[in-house]
């Protein structure tokens, strides 16, 4: 029988023009396990079973891509599994085929952008070009006031915190109901060489934040962001002076501007310095008389570079301290500063912030120090383009693909293409890809569902794989600390069921007993004034609130634990130099 099997193998390989590989050619390199028991001195090593060779880990925080071995020659990669005694795997069953029926009345059912229908509070900008509420008045008190600025991909949210007063004021930008009053689209209008926050038919700069993150050192991408933030600062100060003049008209205000940055980017010096520079210049521009123009920004920009060592290091700003804070640290501040936070607990947390452009997910530890200062140790931090607008683009791409080549769909295709790219979207998007078109009937299986594919292939992989479970694989944190870890889910995207499904998926895993993330909620703080905002929508303001109060001591990145290399026992004489050797 052995001879016949050998002949069969030789014949099969001969048909491919190859010979049967020898034992030496197919042997797997043996690598000792890190978890093998230590061998006693002078003990004869026992043979170990072959193990797959591991690829070395990159240093923590390294951006270098993992080196993948080159693929073997296709002719040498012969599949000989048919000669084993194991049963062949069954081919995957065919799912339900995709069927689309489009009526003549079919139309795009995505709602218009809400920002065009709200009445802006545009007059506040006129009063905010100075640092004090009533310049020249008799000063009776001094207050430290912090502007928490959540500069998001789709919109800006702002909260003014006064620690001495024990109050935080959410800043509205529109006359509108609920959270819509507090969301300013990240969009800068240009008219007659002048920048403005509000407009309708004028040309506009969009994708402000994403463009700056992609090109942090290029001036052409910094200028629009500076123009935008400087106008936002004027609006914030003007609104505060107008609405709370009874508090600040006789106070000397000591200003602090606190801007959020995704945790992963906060650990990159280049982007951190770019945000610092943009914030500093924006504050200076916001104190200039007259309109905010590109000419004015260039003038202040040039002066800042001259005094700030080409923008590489932080230059001083009059009357204001600038802070760049990890957004997720600010996001959780409302919880860690509450009575629910216990210094004796483990205080490991999983945070998922679903924004318009990206999802920021982090696993970190919080420590409260003296003087109300907080330290954050990040074990994993991932920022991936899995936010709401990227889900929206995947849905639009799916529909464009399905409508391609069908009769009488040109108008639908054209309208969908126009709605594909804007990221400064404020209106709620459809809850499912099915709701993008009305007058259309669909029949499909899971393999044709773009929402399900986006969730499994991109979103779940990021949060559960690259953020949660990878911490254990890299020896960053033990199973006992990962089990029952408090998990916070926030951001505007959590209104969509697809993102809410993360909570259930991370509660348990059939193959990992330690993977049990327990959802927690971020409650509305008692010292927060946000008239009209429903409690369920407070989380949209939680980053700005945290930025207005959070006092960060330090932010660090935890490196993977590396076990020491075992060494054989040695005598003290090995390091002793005998007198005869001198």
C-alpha positions as CSV (number, residue, x, y, z in Angstrom):
1,X,0.0,0.0,0.0
2,X,2.9,2.3,0.9
3,X,4.4,1.7,-2.5
4,X,1.1,2.5,-4.3
5,X,0.7,5.7,-2.3
6,X,4.2,6.8,-3.2
7,X,3.5,6.1,-6.9
8,X,0.3,8.1,-6.8
9,X,2.2,11.1,-5.3
10,X,5.0,10.9,-7.8
11,X,2.5,10.6,-10.6
12,X,0.5,13.6,-9.3
13,X,3.6,15.8,-9.0
14,X,5.0,14.6,-12.4
15,X,1.8,15.9,-14.1
16,X,2.8,19.4,-12.8
17,X,6.4,18.9,-13.8
18,X,7.6,18.7,-10.2
19,X,9.1,16.1,-7.9
20,X,7.9,15.2,-4.4
21,X,9.6,17.4,-1.8
22,X,11.8,15.8,0.7
23,X,11.4,15.9,4.4
24,X,14.1,18.6,4.7
25,X,12.5,20.8,2.1
26,X,9.1,20.8,3.8
27,X,10.2,21.0,7.4
28,X,8.9,23.8,9.6
29,X,11.4,25.8,11.5
30,X,11.1,25.1,15.2
31,X,10.8,28.1,17.5
32,X,10.7,27.6,21.3
33,X,7.5,28.9,22.9
34,X,7.7,31.8,25.3
35,X,5.5,29.9,27.7
36,X,7.7,26.7,27.8
37,X,9.1,25.8,31.2
38,X,12.6,26.9,32.1
39,X,15.2,24.2,31.7
40,X,17.4,23.5,34.6
41,X,21.2,24.0,34.3
42,X,23.0,21.1,32.5
43,X,19.7,19.4,31.7
44,X,19.5,17.7,28.4
45,X,17.0,19.6,26.2
46,X,14.0,17.6,25.1
47,X,12.8,17.8,21.5
48,X,9.9,20.2,21.0
49,X,7.0,20.0,18.6
50,X,7.3,22.2,15.5
51,X,5.6,25.6,15.8
52,X,4.8,28.3,13.3
53,X,7.5,31.0,13.1
54,X,6.3,34.3,14.6
55,X,6.7,37.6,12.9
56,X,8.5,40.1,15.2
57,X,6.3,42.8,16.6
58,X,6.9,46.4,15.7
59,X,7.7,48.9,18.5
60,X,4.6,50.4,20.2
61,X,3.3,53.4,18.3
62,X,5.4,52.5,15.2
63,X,3.8,53.3,11.9
64,X,6.0,50.8,10.0
65,X,4.0,48.2,8.1
66,X,4.5,44.6,9.1
67,X,6.8,42.8,6.8
68,X,5.0,39.9,5.1
69,X,7.0,37.1,3.6
70,X,6.8,37.0,-0.2
71,X,4.4,34.5,-1.7
72,X,5.9,31.3,-3.0
73,X,6.0,30.5,-6.6
74,X,2.6,29.4,-7.8
75,X,4.0,26.2,-9.3
76,X,5.6,25.2,-6.0
77,X,2.5,25.9,-3.9
78,X,0.8,22.7,-4.9
79,X,-2.2,21.7,-2.9
80,X,-1.8,18.1,-1.7
81,X,-4.6,18.1,0.8
82,X,-6.5,15.7,-1.4
83,X,-4.2,12.9,-0.3
84,X,-5.0,13.3,3.3
85,X,-7.7,11.3,5.1
86,X,-9.6,14.5,6.2
87,X,-12.9,15.2,4.6
88,X,-13.0,18.0,2.0
89,X,-14.8,21.1,3.2
90,X,-18.2,21.6,1.6
91,X,-18.5,24.6,-0.7
92,X,-20.3,27.6,0.8
93,X,-24.0,27.6,0.2
94,X,-25.3,30.1,-2.3
95,X,-27.3,32.9,-0.6
96,X,-30.3,34.7,-1.9
97,X,-29.7,36.4,-5.2
98,X,-30.1,40.2,-5.4
99,X,-33.2,41.4,-7.1
100,X,-34.1,45.1,-7.7
101,X,-37.4,46.4,-8.9
102,X,-37.5,50.2,-9.7
103,X,-40.8,52.0,-10.3
104,X,-41.2,55.1,-12.4
105,X,-41.9,57.1,-9.3
106,X,-38.5,56.1,-7.7
107,X,-36.6,59.0,-6.1
108,X,-33.8,59.7,-3.7
109,X,-35.2,60.0,-0.2
110,X,-32.1,61.4,1.7
111,X,-33.2,64.6,3.7
112,X,-31.8,68.0,2.8
113,X,-29.0,69.3,4.9
114,X,-30.5,70.9,8.0
115,X,-28.1,73.9,8.1
116,X,-29.8,75.7,5.2
117,X,-33.0,76.0,7.2
118,X,-31.8,77.2,10.6
119,X,-31.6,80.8,11.5
120,X,-28.0,81.7,12.5
121,X,-27.0,83.8,15.5
122,X,-24.6,85.8,13.2
123,X,-24.5,89.0,15.3
124,X,-22.5,87.4,18.1
125,X,-19.4,87.6,16.0
126,X,-19.5,91.4,16.1
127,X,-19.0,91.6,19.9
128,X,-16.3,89.0,20.2
129,X,-13.2,90.7,18.8
130,X,-12.0,91.7,22.3
131,X,-10.8,89.6,25.2
132,X,-12.9,91.3,27.9
133,X,-16.6,91.8,28.3
134,X,-16.5,95.4,29.3
135,X,-13.1,96.9,28.6
136,X,-12.4,100.0,30.7
137,X,-14.9,99.0,33.4
138,X,-13.8,98.8,37.0
139,X,-12.4,95.2,37.7
140,X,-13.8,93.6,40.8
141,X,-12.9,90.0,40.3
142,X,-10.8,87.7,38.2
143,X,-12.0,84.5,36.6
144,X,-10.4,81.7,34.6
145,X,-12.6,80.8,31.7
146,X,-12.0,77.8,29.4
147,X,-13.3,77.4,25.9
148,X,-13.8,73.8,25.1
149,X,-13.8,73.5,21.3
150,X,-14.8,70.2,19.8
151,X,-13.6,70.7,16.2
152,X,-15.3,67.8,14.5
153,X,-15.3,66.5,10.9
154,X,-18.9,67.5,10.3
155,X,-19.5,70.2,13.0
156,X,-18.1,72.2,15.8
157,X,-19.5,72.1,19.4
158,X,-18.4,74.6,22.0
159,X,-18.8,74.8,25.8
160,X,-17.5,77.6,28.0
161,X,-16.4,76.4,31.5
162,X,-16.0,78.5,34.6
163,X,-14.5,76.4,37.4
164,X,-14.8,79.2,40.0
165,X,-18.5,79.7,39.2
166,X,-19.0,75.9,38.9
167,X,-20.9,76.3,35.6
168,X,-20.5,75.2,32.0
169,X,-22.4,77.0,29.2
170,X,-23.1,75.2,25.9
171,X,-22.8,77.8,23.1
172,X,-25.6,77.9,20.5
173,X,-25.0,78.9,16.9
174,X,-28.6,78.8,15.6
175,X,-32.1,79.5,16.7
176,X,-33.2,75.9,16.7
177,X,-34.6,73.2,18.9
178,X,-32.7,70.5,20.8
179,X,-29.1,69.7,19.7
180,X,-29.5,71.4,16.3
181,X,-28.9,74.8,17.9
182,X,-25.4,73.8,19.0
183,X,-24.0,72.1,15.9
184,X,-22.1,74.4,13.6
185,X,-21.1,72.8,10.3
186,X,-17.4,72.6,9.7
187,X,-17.7,74.8,6.6
188,X,-16.1,78.2,5.8
189,X,-17.8,80.6,3.4
190,X,-15.9,83.1,1.2
191,X,-17.4,86.2,-0.2
192,X,-15.5,89.2,-1.7
193,X,-12.3,88.0,0.0
194,X,-14.0,87.8,3.4
195,X,-14.5,84.7,5.4
196,X,-17.9,83.9,7.2
197,X,-19.4,81.1,9.2
198,X,-22.8,81.5,7.7
199,X,-23.8,81.6,4.0
200,X,-25.9,80.0,1.4
201,X,-24.9,80.4,-2.2
202,X,-21.3,81.6,-1.7
203,X,-18.3,79.3,-2.3
204,X,-17.3,77.3,0.7
205,X,-14.3,75.4,2.1
206,X,-15.3,71.9,3.2
207,X,-13.5,68.9,4.8
208,X,-11.5,71.4,7.0
209,X,-10.4,69.0,9.7
210,X,-9.7,66.0,7.4
211,X,-7.6,68.2,5.1
212,X,-5.5,69.5,7.9
213,X,-4.9,66.0,9.4
214,X,-3.9,64.8,5.9
215,X,-1.6,67.8,5.3
216,X,-0.7,69.2,8.7
217,X,2.4,71.2,7.7
218,X,1.0,72.7,4.5
219,X,0.0,76.4,4.8
220,X,-2.8,76.2,2.1
221,X,-4.7,73.7,4.3
222,X,-4.0,75.6,7.5
223,X,-5.3,79.0,6.3
224,X,-9.0,78.0,6.0
225,X,-9.0,76.2,9.4
226,X,-7.5,79.4,10.9
227,X,-10.2,81.5,9.3
228,X,-12.9,79.2,10.6
229,X,-11.7,78.8,14.2
230,X,-11.0,82.5,14.5
231,X,-14.6,83.3,13.6
232,X,-15.9,80.6,15.9
233,X,-13.9,82.2,18.8
234,X,-15.4,85.6,18.0
235,X,-18.8,84.0,18.1
236,X,-18.2,82.3,21.4
237,X,-16.8,85.4,23.2
238,X,-19.6,87.6,21.7
239,X,-22.3,85.2,22.8
240,X,-20.8,85.0,26.4
241,X,-20.6,88.8,26.7
242,X,-24.1,89.2,25.5
243,X,-25.9,86.4,27.4
244,X,-23.9,86.6,30.7
245,X,-22.8,90.2,30.9
246,X,-24.1,90.3,34.5
247,X,-21.3,87.8,35.5
248,X,-18.3,89.0,33.4
249,X,-18.8,92.7,32.9
250,X,-16.7,93.5,36.0
251,X,-14.4,90.5,35.8
252,X,-10.9,90.2,34.4
253,X,-11.1,87.1,32.3
254,X,-8.1,84.8,32.0
255,X,-8.7,82.7,28.9
256,X,-7.8,79.2,28.1
257,X,-8.5,77.6,24.7
258,X,-8.8,73.8,24.8
259,X,-9.1,71.9,21.5
260,X,-9.6,68.2,21.1
261,X,-7.5,65.9,18.9
262,X,-8.0,62.2,18.3
263,X,-6.0,60.1,20.7
264,X,-3.9,58.4,18.1
265,X,-2.9,61.7,16.5
266,X,-2.2,63.3,19.8
267,X,0.8,61.1,20.1
268,X,2.2,62.3,16.8
269,X,4.4,65.4,17.2
270,X,3.9,66.8,13.7
271,X,0.1,66.9,13.9
272,X,0.2,68.0,17.5
273,X,2.4,71.0,16.7
274,X,0.3,71.8,13.7
275,X,-2.9,72.0,15.8
276,X,-1.1,74.1,18.4
277,X,0.1,76.5,15.7
278,X,-3.3,76.8,14.1
279,X,-4.9,77.4,17.5
280,X,-2.4,80.1,18.4
281,X,-2.8,82.0,15.1
282,X,-6.6,81.6,15.2
283,X,-6.7,83.3,18.6
284,X,-4.5,86.2,17.4
285,X,-6.6,86.6,14.2
286,X,-9.9,86.6,16.2
287,X,-8.7,89.7,18.2
288,X,-8.1,91.8,15.0
289,X,-10.5,94.6,14.2
290,X,-12.6,94.3,11.0
291,X,-13.3,91.4,8.8
292,X,-11.4,88.1,8.8
293,X,-9.7,87.9,5.4
294,X,-7.0,85.7,3.8
295,X,-4.7,88.8,3.7
296,X,-5.1,89.3,7.5
297,X,-4.4,85.6,8.2
298,X,-1.3,85.6,6.1
299,X,0.0,88.7,7.9
300,X,-0.5,87.1,11.4
301,X,0.8,83.8,10.1
302,X,4.1,85.4,8.9
303,X,4.6,87.2,12.2
304,X,3.9,84.0,14.2
305,X,6.5,82.1,12.3
306,X,9.0,84.8,12.9
307,X,8.5,84.8,16.6
308,X,7.6,81.1,17.0
309,X,10.6,79.5,15.3
310,X,8.9,78.7,12.1
311,X,5.9,77.2,13.9
312,X,7.9,74.2,15.2
313,X,7.5,75.2,18.8
314,X,4.7,76.9,20.7
315,X,4.8,80.7,20.5
316,X,3.2,82.7,23.4
317,X,-0.3,84.1,22.9
318,X,-1.4,87.2,24.7
319,X,-4.2,86.7,27.3
320,X,-4.7,83.0,26.5
321,X,-3.3,79.6,27.2
322,X,-3.6,77.0,24.4
323,X,-4.2,73.3,25.2
324,X,-4.4,70.3,22.8
325,X,-6.2,67.5,24.6
326,X,-7.1,63.9,23.5
327,X,-10.8,63.9,22.6
328,X,-11.5,60.6,24.2
329,X,-10.0,61.9,27.5
330,X,-12.3,64.8,27.3
331,X,-15.2,62.5,26.3
332,X,-15.0,60.5,29.5
333,X,-14.4,63.4,31.9
334,X,-18.1,63.7,32.8
335,X,-17.9,60.2,34.2
336,X,-14.5,60.2,35.9
337,X,-15.3,63.5,37.6
338,X,-18.6,62.1,39.0
339,X,-19.3,60.2,42.2
340,X,-19.3,57.0,40.2
341,X,-15.5,57.1,39.7
342,X,-13.6,55.2,42.4
343,X,-9.9,55.5,42.8
344,X,-9.7,51.9,44.2
345,X,-11.3,50.4,41.0
346,X,-9.2,49.1,38.1
347,X,-10.3,52.2,36.0
348,X,-9.6,50.6,32.6
349,X,-12.0,51.8,30.0
350,X,-13.0,51.1,26.4
351,X,-14.2,54.2,24.5
352,X,-15.7,54.3,21.0
353,X,-16.5,57.7,19.6
354,X,-18.4,57.5,16.3
355,X,-17.9,60.7,14.3
356,X,-18.7,61.8,10.8
357,X,-15.4,60.9,9.1
358,X,-13.8,58.5,11.5
359,X,-14.3,56.2,14.5
360,X,-11.9,56.8,17.4
361,X,-11.6,53.7,19.6
362,X,-9.2,53.4,22.6
363,X,-8.4,51.2,25.5
364,X,-6.9,53.2,28.4
365,X,-6.4,53.6,32.1
366,X,-7.3,56.7,34.1
367,X,-5.5,57.9,37.2
368,X,-6.5,60.9,39.4
369,X,-3.6,62.8,40.7
370,X,-3.2,65.7,43.1
371,X,-4.8,69.1,42.4
372,X,-7.5,67.6,40.2
373,X,-5.1,66.6,37.5
374,X,-5.7,63.5,35.4
375,X,-3.3,61.1,33.7
376,X,-4.3,58.9,30.8
377,X,-2.3,55.8,29.8
378,X,-3.3,54.5,26.4
379,X,-2.9,50.8,25.7
380,X,-4.4,50.9,22.2
381,X,-5.7,53.8,20.1
382,X,-7.1,53.4,16.6
383,X,-8.6,56.1,14.4
384,X,-10.1,54.6,11.2
385,X,-12.2,56.1,8.4
386,X,-15.3,54.2,9.6
387,X,-17.5,57.2,10.5
388,X,-21.0,57.9,9.4
389,X,-20.1,59.8,6.2
390,X,-17.8,56.9,5.1
391,X,-20.7,54.5,5.7
392,X,-22.8,56.9,3.7
393,X,-20.3,56.8,0.8
394,X,-20.2,53.0,0.9
395,X,-24.0,53.0,0.6
396,X,-24.0,55.4,-2.2
397,X,-21.4,53.4,-4.1
398,X,-23.5,50.3,-3.6
399,X,-26.6,52.0,-5.1
400,X,-24.5,53.5,-8.0
401,X,-23.3,50.0,-8.8
402,X,-26.7,48.5,-8.8
403,X,-28.3,51.3,-10.9
404,X,-25.5,51.2,-13.4
405,X,-26.8,50.1,-16.8
406,X,-30.5,50.2,-15.8
407,X,-32.9,52.2,-17.9
408,X,-34.3,55.5,-16.7
409,X,-32.0,55.8,-13.7
410,X,-29.8,58.6,-14.9
411,X,-31.5,61.2,-12.7
412,X,-31.2,59.0,-9.6
413,X,-27.5,58.3,-10.4
414,X,-26.8,62.0,-10.8
415,X,-28.5,63.0,-7.6
416,X,-26.7,60.3,-5.6
417,X,-23.3,61.4,-6.9
418,X,-24.0,65.0,-5.7
419,X,-24.8,63.7,-2.2
420,X,-21.8,61.4,-1.9
421,X,-18.9,63.5,-0.8
422,X,-19.9,66.3,1.7
423,X,-18.8,65.5,5.2
424,X,-20.2,68.6,6.9
425,X,-23.6,66.9,7.1
426,X,-25.9,67.9,10.0
427,X,-29.2,66.2,9.1
428,X,-29.8,62.6,10.2
429,X,-28.9,60.1,7.5
430,X,-31.2,57.2,6.7
431,X,-31.0,54.4,9.2
432,X,-30.4,51.7,6.5
433,X,-29.2,51.6,2.9
434,X,-32.7,50.5,1.9
435,X,-34.0,53.9,2.8
436,X,-31.9,55.8,0.3
437,X,-34.4,55.4,-2.5
438,X,-38.2,55.2,-2.3
439,X,-40.2,53.4,-4.9
440,X,-37.7,50.6,-5.0
441,X,-38.2,46.9,-4.0
442,X,-35.2,44.8,-2.9
443,X,-34.6,41.1,-2.3
444,X,-31.2,40.2,-1.1
445,X,-29.1,38.0,1.1
446,X,-26.4,38.9,3.6
447,X,-23.7,38.9,1.0
448,X,-25.4,41.7,-0.8
449,X,-26.0,43.9,2.3
450,X,-23.5,46.8,2.3
451,X,-24.4,47.8,5.9
452,X,-23.6,44.3,7.1
453,X,-20.3,44.1,5.1
454,X,-19.3,47.5,6.4
455,X,-20.0,46.5,10.0
456,X,-18.2,43.1,9.9
457,X,-15.3,43.9,7.6
458,X,-14.4,47.4,8.8
459,X,-16.1,48.6,12.0
460,X,-16.1,45.4,14.1
461,X,-12.6,44.6,13.0
462,X,-11.4,48.0,14.3
463,X,-13.2,48.0,17.6
464,X,-13.2,44.4,18.7
465,X,-10.0,43.3,16.9
466,X,-7.6,46.2,16.6
467,X,-8.6,47.9,19.8
468,X,-10.0,45.4,22.3
469,X,-8.6,41.9,21.7
470,X,-5.2,43.1,20.4
471,X,-4.4,44.4,23.8
472,X,-4.3,40.9,25.1
473,X,-2.4,39.5,22.1
474,X,0.4,42.2,22.6
475,X,0.6,41.5,26.3
476,X,-0.5,45.1,27.1
477,X,-3.2,44.1,29.6
478,X,-4.3,40.8,31.2
479,X,-7.5,38.9,30.7
480,X,-8.7,39.7,34.2
481,X,-8.5,43.4,33.4
482,X,-10.2,43.1,30.0
483,X,-13.1,41.1,31.4
484,X,-16.1,43.2,32.3
485,X,-14.3,46.4,31.2
486,X,-16.6,49.5,31.2
487,X,-17.3,50.6,27.6
488,X,-18.6,54.0,26.5
489,X,-20.2,54.5,23.1
490,X,-20.7,58.1,22.0
491,X,-20.8,60.5,19.1
492,X,-23.4,61.4,16.6
493,X,-23.1,58.1,14.7
494,X,-24.6,56.2,17.7
495,X,-28.0,57.3,16.5
496,X,-27.7,54.8,13.6
497,X,-28.6,51.2,14.5
498,X,-25.6,49.8,12.7
499,X,-23.2,51.5,15.2
500,X,-25.4,50.7,18.2
501,X,-25.0,47.0,17.4
502,X,-21.4,47.3,18.6
503,X,-22.7,47.3,22.2
504,X,-24.2,43.8,21.8
505,X,-21.3,42.4,19.8
506,X,-18.7,43.4,22.5
507,X,-20.8,42.2,25.4
508,X,-19.7,38.6,24.7
509,X,-17.8,36.4,22.3
510,X,-18.6,32.7,21.8
511,X,-14.8,31.8,21.7
512,X,-13.4,34.3,24.2
513,X,-14.7,34.0,27.8
514,X,-12.7,37.2,28.8
515,X,-14.3,39.4,26.1
516,X,-17.1,41.0,28.0
517,X,-17.3,44.8,27.6
518,X,-20.1,46.3,29.7
519,X,-21.8,49.3,28.2
520,X,-22.0,52.5,30.3
521,X,-23.7,55.8,29.7
522,X,-22.4,59.3,29.9
523,X,-24.9,61.3,31.9
524,X,-25.7,65.0,31.6
525,X,-23.6,66.8,34.3
526,X,-25.5,69.0,36.8
527,X,-23.3,71.9,36.2
528,X,-24.0,71.9,32.4
529,X,-26.3,74.6,31.0
530,X,-27.6,73.6,27.6
531,X,-31.2,74.9,27.2
532,X,-33.4,72.7,25.0
533,X,-31.0,69.7,24.7
534,X,-32.6,66.4,25.5
535,X,-30.7,64.1,27.7
536,X,-30.4,61.4,25.0
537,X,-28.4,64.0,22.9
538,X,-26.1,65.3,25.5
539,X,-23.3,63.0,24.4
540,X,-22.9,65.2,21.3
541,X,-21.6,67.9,23.7
542,X,-19.7,65.7,26.1
543,X,-16.3,66.3,24.4
544,X,-16.7,70.1,24.5
545,X,-17.8,69.9,28.1
546,X,-14.8,67.8,29.1
547,X,-12.4,70.1,27.3
548,X,-13.8,73.1,29.2
549,X,-13.0,71.5,32.6
550,X,-10.4,68.7,32.2
551,X,-7.0,69.4,33.6
552,X,-4.6,66.9,32.0
553,X,-1.4,66.0,33.8
554,X,0.1,63.7,31.2
555,X,-0.8,61.4,28.3
556,X,1.3,58.3,27.7
557,X,1.4,55.3,25.4
558,X,1.9,51.9,27.0
559,X,4.5,49.7,25.3
560,X,4.0,46.0,24.9
561,X,5.5,43.9,27.7
562,X,8.5,41.9,26.5
563,X,9.6,38.9,28.6
564,X,13.3,38.8,29.3
565,X,15.4,36.3,27.3
566,X,16.2,33.3,29.3
567,X,19.9,32.8,30.1
568,X,21.8,29.8,31.4
569,X,23.0,29.8,35.0
570,X,26.4,31.1,35.6
571,X,28.9,31.3,38.5
572,X,30.0,34.4,40.3
573,X,33.5,33.5,39.0
574,X,32.4,34.4,35.4
575,X,32.7,38.1,36.3
576,X,35.7,37.7,38.6
577,X,39.1,38.6,37.2
578,X,41.8,36.5,38.8
579,X,45.0,38.2,39.8
580,X,47.0,35.8,37.6
581,X,45.2,37.3,34.6
582,X,46.3,40.9,35.4
